[in-house]
């Protein structure tokens, strides 16, 4: 563990000691570190709330100030069980420790915990600590188990560092896509329709269309063809693909459909699709291909459905129905390295267009249990690594972290707050071509199995949109803004002139509206600023007489008077930024 993780894990123990002192009947589970702090799970009669935090924090500070040592000792299972009597969750965790592995306890003051460690030497090495929230958490993450209370805290090396982290959290709250999505009327999720099913409002849909138009244009330029596939498929399709065997818990229940009539009637099971790949494979299987036909690059903005449980759904970031920017490449072994390199280059170009420049990669290699010949794995992994090196992109190798059916590259970006998000994936698949018996005729006239690559650049439009909202805090660049220009007539006398400007801009594919409300100009400007419109065109009597517009930028304020033609050139330049 890194030093900061060790300190945060130690802070979790100190928090547990404080809770035990204040609430002696507490039953303990686990207390790991997190990215910015720690948590501990408790089972106790008292329902914790933020009103309890000051008393707990006071105990934590007293323990830190005391400089108590963390003392480790190894014990037998019997000794541990005796010491943990009355702590049922700890006794179950004790039983999880594999036979032959050391059982270690850590004591700090009067508090002893089952833990493999490590910890800081004394509590004095723990920096600043602040309790953040309490939430429910099922024991071991299983809904059939008791609900525990999870108490979250933050810890950092100093009060200054902690204050900076808290500032970032406040900024993250300000940028929360659920909050901004409602304020800016971008999307909503209706409980009447169902949790995890998003509705794109007109403004959000405008942004989605801009994303999709760009995505399709760039794919056609890169040599992809578009395909469309159904939303449901028979059970036997998902049995062949392996989804019913390996993925059924994440699929919606089947629909029983009666097909045929009379004595020929039979009940067929259908499932809504959790993935697009089996459908693309079905398109491939409609004809025979020669090596001369390959590579095939097929892309689809395909909507899929996954049964995400309540504990993991989160706004647009984790939903039950979403549209993947999916693509599959079918190629020969000789073509694979060039295809992967082109795919990595393409992915980076797409992500950078959306303003993401801090991009890193993770290369996951062959796990212990895998399908496909080792030499094919070696070639595939070599192709992935070669592509990353060619692009000079920083990457880490996750040895043995690949799926059983092939190695992969995951591309991660950092947003405006420095938070990492996984977006693009380039995944080899040695499994589905074999399951579906795919082939092509090689130069030798014989049948060969093609290489297949799954590829997503944005992940899903819903999740990507949520990330974009938070990255830009709702203030999208001009090319993505749902409303690029708002015309603000000062009085009703300029409304006809404003409508003429609106028509001309709309004819030039600029997204524009007119604020015809009977409000003062200052109120109109404030409203446009709050709604994060990039440009405001103020038109008064003199502007109408001179045939100009007074331009105001969301970021730079007044830009002075311009002819409409000059402003349109200005907007055209902004669209390429």
N, C-alpha and C positions, 0 to 999 in steps of 0.2 A: 504493500500500500504506500501511496505517496504521503509525505509529511502532513499535508493539509487534511487528507482523508483520515489519517490516524488521529489527528487532533479532533476532528469532527466526530469520529466514532467514540472517542474518549468523552466528548461533551454529551453524547447520548447516554453513556453510563452515569455521568454526573446528574443529568436530568432525571434519570430513573431513580437514583438515590434520593433526590429531592422529593420526587413524587411519593416514594415509599415512606419518607419521613412524615409527610403531610397526610398521607392516606394509607395507613398500615395494612388495610385489607386488600391491597392491590395484588393482582396476579400478573406476572410479567411474561412477555413473549420475546421479541427481538428488537434491536435498536441499531440499525446500520447507518453509515454515512450516506449522504446524497450529493448531488452536484454542487449544492451551495450550503449544505447543512447536515441535518440528521433527523431521524424520527425514532420514536419508541412506541410499541404497541402495548396497551394496558387493558386489563379486564378489571373493572372496579365499579362499585355501586354508585359512587358520585359521578355525575355527568360533568365532565370538564367543560369549561367555557372560557372565553377571553378574560372574564372577571377573575379567574383563578391564576392567570399568568403572573401578575406582580408578586404574589406570594411564592410561587414556584421559582421565579427568577431570583428572588432574594435568597432563597436557599442555595441555588446554583452559584451565585456570586460568593456566598459564604464558603462553600466547598472549594471554589477556585482559589479564593484568598488564603485558605488554610494550607494550601500546598501539599495536599495529601498524596502519598505515593500510590501508584498502581502496582500491586504485588501479584505476580503470577505464580501459580503452583499447579502441578499435575497431580491428579488423584485417580483412584480406581473408580469404576462405574458405581460401585456400591457406596463409596464415600460421597460421590457426587449426588447420588440419589438421596442419601440421608440428608445432605446439606440443602437439597432442593425440595424437600418434603413440603407439601402444601402448595407447590407451584406446578400445576398440571401441564401447562404449556412447556415449561422448561424441561419437565421429565420426558415429554414427547420429543423435544429437540435432542435431549440426551440419547434417546433410543435411536435417533437418526444417525448418530456418529458411527461410521463403519467400524467393524471389529478390528482391533489392532491399532487403531488411530488413537493418539493421545487425547485424554480428556483434561481440559485446562479450565481453571477458574481464575477470575481476576477479582481482587478485593481492593476497595478504595474506601478507607474509613470503616464504617460499619456496614457497607454494602458489598455483597459478593454476587458475581454473575457468572453464568456459564458462557464462555467466550473463547475463541481461538486467538483473539487479539490481532495485531499488536495494539499497544496503547502508548501514550506519552509517559514519561517517567513520573511526573507528579501533576496534580491538577493545576498547579501554577503555570504550566505550559499551555493551558487552554486560553485562547484569546477572548475576544468579546463574543457574547452569546445573547440571542434574543429569541423568545418563543413567538411563533408565527400563526399557527392555526391548529385546530383539532378537527378530525374527521373520522368517520366510521370506516372500518376495514375488516373484512372477514378473515378469520384465522386461516392462514395458509392460502388466502385468496379464493377460498371455496365457499360458495353461497350457502352450502348445507352446514357450515361450521358457525360457531358463535361470532357475533359482531363485536370486535374490539374497538377501543378508542385509540386512534393514532395521533400522537402529539408531535407536531413538527416544530423544529427550531432551526435557526441559522447560527453559524459560527464562523469567525474569521480570525486572522492573526492579530488584528488590532481593531479598536473602535472605529478608526478612520476607514479601514478596509471594509468593515461591516456596514458603516454608513453608506459607503459607495455602492455596495451590493444592494442595500435597501432602496437606494435611489433608483438603481436599475429595475428593481421589482416594481416600484411605483410607476416608472416609465412603461414597463411591460403592461401594467394594468391599464394605463392610459391608452395603450395601443391595442388592447385586447380586441380581437376581431369580432367577438360576439357583441361587445359594447358598440364598436364602431359600425358593425354591420347593421345594427338596429338604428343608430343615430343617422347614418347616411342612407338608410333604406336600400341596402344592398341585397340582403337575404333574410330569410326567417326559417324557423323549424317549428312546425305545428304539431302539438301533441294530439290533435284530432286526426291528423293524417298518420302520425307515427313518429317515434323518436328516431333521430339519426337520418331523417329524410328531408333534405334541404329544398327550399323554394328560392329560386333566383328571381329577385324583383327586377323591374325594368332597368334600373341603374346598374345592378350587379350583372344582369344579362348583357348589357352593353359592353362591360369589361370582358365578360366571357367570350362574346363574339369577337372582340378585338384580339384576344388571346388565340382563339381557334383560327381566325383568318390568318394571323401570322404563322401559327403552327402548321396549317395546311400548306400555305405558300412555300414555306421553307422546306417542308417534306417533299413537295413536288420538285423543287429545285435540286434536292439531294438525291433524286432518283427513286423515291418511294411512290407506290401506288396506294390509293385508298380502298379499303374494303368496309363492308357493313355486315353485321351478323345479328342473329336473333337474340332475344333476351332470355329465352328458355330453351332447354334441350332435354331429350329423353334420358332416363336413368342410365341406359346402357352406354351413352356417350361418356358420362361421368365415371362409370365403372371402368371403361377402357382407359380413360386418362389417369385414373387413380385417385381422383378427388373424393369419391365416395369412401374410399378406403383410408385416405390420409387427412382429409380436409372436411369431413362431413359436419363436425361440430360448428364450423364457421359458415355452413350453408343454411339457407332457409329451408324449412321442411318441404317435403315433396307435395306436388299437386297430383291427385289421382284423376285421370282423364279417361273417359270411355271412348274408345275408337272403334269404328265399324258398327254394323247393325245386326240385329237378330242373333243367329247362332255364331256369327263372325265377330260379335262384339267382344272386346277385351279391354281391361283396364291397364293403362300405361301410366307410369310414374314420370313426371316432369319436374325439373328443378330450374329455378331462375339461376342464371349463370354467376358464379363467383369470379370467373376469369374468362378471357377471350380466346386464349390459345387453342383449345380444342376446335373452335369454329374456324380459325384460320387454317388449321390442319385439314379440316374437311374441305375447304376450298382447294388446298394443295392436292388433295386426293381425287379431284374431279377429272384429272388428266395425267398423262405421263410427261415427265420433263426430261430433257437432255441436259448434259453439262453445259451446253451452249445457251440454255435458257436461264441459267443461274448466274449471279445471285438474284433472288426474289426478295424485295423489300416491301412488306405489306403493313400499312399503318391503319389504325382505327381509333377514333375517340369513342370507345365502347363503354357503355354504362353497365356496371356490374353490381351485385348485391351480396353483402356479407352480414351474417348475423352477429354483429358486435354487441357484446353484453353491456349492461348499464355502467359498470365500473370503468370501462375504457372509452366510452363515447365522449366526445369533447367538441362542441361546436361543429365547425367544418373540418377540423383536423382529424376526427375519427367518426365516420358516419356509416350508415348501413347501405346507402345507395350512392354510388359515385362513378364518375366517368374517368377511366384511365386513358392516358395518352399512350396507347399501347402500340407496339410494332413487333413484327417477327421477321427475322432474316433467315432464309434458307439458302445455303451455299455449299460449295465443295470444300474439301479440306485445303485445297490449294488457294482458295479465295479468302479463307477465314481471317488471316492476319490483316490484310488490307481492309476487310469489312469492319473489323473491330477498331482499327485505327481511325477509319472514317467516322465510325459511330461516336467514338470519344471526342473527336474534333467537333462533330456536329452537336453533341450534347453541350459542350463547353460554350459554343457560339450561342446556342439557344438560351442557356442560363444567364450568360453575360448580357444579353439583350434586355433581360428583365432587371438588370442592375445588380446582379450577384457576381462579385469579382473574387471573393475569398472562397475558393473551391478546393477541397481536398478529396482524396480517393482512398478507398479501402479495398484491397484485393484479397478475396477469400478463396482459399485453395482446397484441395481434395481432402474430405474427411475420411475417417477410418472406414466407414461403411459407405460405399459409393457404387453406382452403376457406371458402365462404360469402361473401355480398355484404358489401362494406365497411360499408354502412349498418347491416346487422344486427350486425356486430361493434361498431360505435359504440354502438348501442342496448344491446347486451348489456353492454359495458364500463361504460357510463354507469349501468346498473342495478346492477351490482356495486359501483361506487364510491359511488353514492347510498345503498345499504344500509349500507355501512361508516360513512359520515358520519352517517347517522341514528342509528346505535348508538354514535357517538362513540368508535369503536375505533381505536387507532393502527394505521396501515398504511403500507407502503412499496409503491411501484409498480415492478414489474419490466418495463420497456419491452421489448416484443418477446419476452417470456418465456412467453407462452401456448402451448398445444399448437396444432398446425396446424388443429384442428377447433373451437377456441373459447377465449375468455378464461376465467380462473378466479380464485377466491379460495382461498388456503391459510391455515388458521388454525393458529397455533403457540402452544403453552402453555409455561410454565416450571414445572419441578417444584420440590420442596422444596430442592433443591441449586442452583437457578437454571439448570438445564440446559434448553435449548430442545428441544421435540419437535413435529413437525408431526403434527396429528391431522385436523381437519376439512378437507374440500375441497368447494367448490361450483364445478362445471365445466360451462360451456356446451358444447353439441355441435351443430354445424351439419352434421356429417358423416354420422352414423348415420341421422338422419331421411331424408336424401337417398339413402343406400345402400339402405335398406329401403323407400323410396318411401312414407313415412308421410304421412297427410293427415287433415284434418278438414273438415267442411262449414262454411264461414263464414256470417256474417249475410247475405252477398250470394248465398248458394246455390251458391257455387263451392268447389272444392277448394283448400285452403291447406295448407302444410307447418307442422306445429306446432314450437314451440320445445321443445327437450329439455335438461334439466339433470340431470347426474349429481351425486349428493350423498352424502357420507359424513361422519359426525360424529365417530366414535371411530376410524375407519380400519379396524382389524380387532380382533376381540375378543382374539385372542392377544397382539398387540403392545400393545394398550391395557392388558391385564391385567399384562403385564411392566412397563409404565410405572407402573401403580398400585402394584404391589408395591414398586418402588423409591421412589416418591413417599412412601408411608406407612411404608417400612421394614418392611412386613409387618404393621404395627399398624393395621389398617383401621378406619375409623369404624364405629360400631355398626351402621348400616344395611347395611353391606357385609360385616361380619365373618362368617366361615363358622360360627363358634360364638360366639354373643353372650353366653351365660351358662353358667357351670359351677357345679353344685351340689356342695359339698364337705362330706359328712357326717364328723364328727370320729371317730365310731366306727361299727361295724356296727349298733349300736342305733338309729341315726338313718337307716339306709338306706331303710326303708319311708317315712318322712316325706319324705326327699329325692326318692324316686320319685314321690310325690304332687305335690310342687312341680314336678317335671319334666313330669308330665302336664298340669298346669294351664297352665304356660308354653307348652308345645307346642301346646295347644289355642288359645292366643292368638297363634299363628304366631311365637313366639320360638324362635330356634335354640338349643337347650339340651341339655346332657349332664350325667350324674352321674358323678363320679369315685368309683367303688366300690372302688378299690385299697386294700389293707391297708397304708397308709403313714401316717406322721405328718402332721398338718395343715400344718406348715411345708413339707414336701416337696411336698404337693399344691398349695399356693399358688405355690411356685417353678415348678412344672411349668406351671401355668396362665399365669403371667407370661411364661415363655419361649415358650409357644405363643400368646401375645398375645391372650388371651381378655379382652374388655372388662370383664365383671362376674363376680365370684365370690360365691356365696351360701354362707356358712359356716353349718352347722346342727349345733348340739350338743344335749345333753339339755335344757337350759333353753330353747333356741329352740323345740324341738319341743313342750315343755310349754306355752309361751306362744303358739305358733302364729305365730312370726315368723321372719325370716331376718336374719343379720348380713351386711350388704352390704360388699363390698370392690371398689373400682374399680381397674382396671389402671393408671390414671394418677394417681388421687387418694388411693389407699389406703383405709383403713377409713372407712365412711360411717355406721356405727352400725346398730342393729336397726330393721327396718321390717316392717310387715305385707306379705304378698305383694301385696296390692292396691296399696299405696303404691309398692312397688318396680316393679310393672308400669306405673304411671303415670310413674314416673321413666324407665323404658326407653322408653316411648312418646314422651316429650319428647326423649330422646337420638336417637331415630330421625329426627327432623326437622332435626337440627343438620348 
